[in-house]
Amino acid sequence: MKRRWKWLLGGVAVLVVLGVAGPFIYIHLIEGPAPAKLSLPESGTKTTTSTSSGTSTASGDVNGTYHVGSGSEAGYRVSEVLVGQHATAVGRTSKIWGSITIANDEVTSGTFTVDMASVVSDQSQRNAQFDGRIMDVAKYPTATLTLTGPVALGTVPPVGAKATYEASGTLAMHGVSRDVRLSLTAERTTDGIYVLTDLPIAFARWDIANPSLGGFVTTADSGTLEVLVYLTTGPGNPAATGSGSSSTAGGGGGGGGGGPVPVPRTTVPKITIPGG
């Protein structure tokens, strides 16, 4: 009897050790770090802060209509805790389209749409949860950000230089529209403009279910929407058509230029998650 109890206690101890050490080893030693945040091209130039006055000089005329083109990406970044071990979930897509108009060195209008149904991470189970109970992409296949006020460019920086701007807009996502404030960083190139923003998203504001699952995987009540768009005077990415859904979060549906972005292995191990 004593020997049997020893085996039983030993088995329990092994299970406890594996329950703690297993996720730690997988996350920190096998999977490695999460993909880096989206960023502007490294030009080595100085970042400046925009002003509301002044005009472009030798920097050249930037007035016109710009379309979201190849090289644009959007996605989410959410902190997770898996059996006590901290990890980061990242999902991305390059199916993003839209345009902005610049007149008199001021962004007068702008709209950007992301195909939420094409956002993928490195985990099929997480993707299934994202597409289903969390974002319900069959019903809300897109998210659209629309600027609600002009963005004064001030003195337009030269090609290769970065500048920061503040903007206001409306984010329509998951069937809910909310006003947002954006901090934008832009960099001109010889052919267009890169624009980067990280927008904090409190899930409850857009009636999004918290990604936590039964105490096994828990997350914060907010995440980050990462967006990097390359704006070009060319035709840009085509808007999606024929998604098969009549209800969207801001119009469109299906795909835009490019497709799902291959996401490097993140820090979350493969797990089996109940359906639903």
C-alpha positions, 0 to 999 in steps of 0.5 A: 500500500505504501509503495502504491501511495509513493507511485501515486504521489510521484505521478502527481509531482511529475504532472505538476512539474510538467504543467509548470515546466512544459509551457515554460520550456515550450514558450521560452526555449522552443518557440522564441520571441514574438514577431517584432512590431511593425515599423517604418523602413530604417532610413537613419534619418531624424524624426520630427514633430509636425506643426500646424503652420508652414508650407512645403518648400524644397521638399516638393509638392505632396498634394494629390490622391494616394492609394494603399499599395503593396507593402501594407500590413495590419494586425493585432498584438495581444498579451496572453498567459498560458498556464502561468507563462506570459506570451504574445499573440500576433496575427497579420494580413496584407489585405488592406486597401483605401486612400487619402487625399492631400490638398494644400499640405493637409490630409483632407480625407482618408479611409482604410479597410482591413480584411479581418477574415484574412488575419492569421497567426501561427496557431490554427486553434487561435485563428479559429477562435479569432474567426469565430467567437471573438471577431465573427468574421463571417458576419463582420469580415472587415474593419474600416478606419475613416478620418473625421478631421483634417491632418495638417502636415505643416512643413512637409519633411524631405524624402527619407525623413520621418514626421509625427502627426495626430489625427482623429477618426472613426473605427468601425469594427465588429459591427460597432463604430467608435471615435479614436485618436491616432498618433501617426508616424510618416516617412516619405519615399521617392514614390510614396509615403509610409504611415505607421500607427499602433492603436490601443483597442479595449475589447469591450468598446467594440463588443468583442469577446475577451479572448480568454478561454476557461482559465487555461489561456487568459488575456488582458482586456485590451490589445493593439491594432498595428497598421503600416500602410504604404501610400502610392499615387499608383492604383494601389490594392483593389478593394474586395468584392464578393465576400458573400456577407451582407453585413460588414463593419465599415463596408467591403469584405473579402480581400484586398491587395496581397493576402494573409501575411506569414507570421513567424512562430510566436511564443504561444505553443500549440494547444487544443482549444474546444470549438465554439 
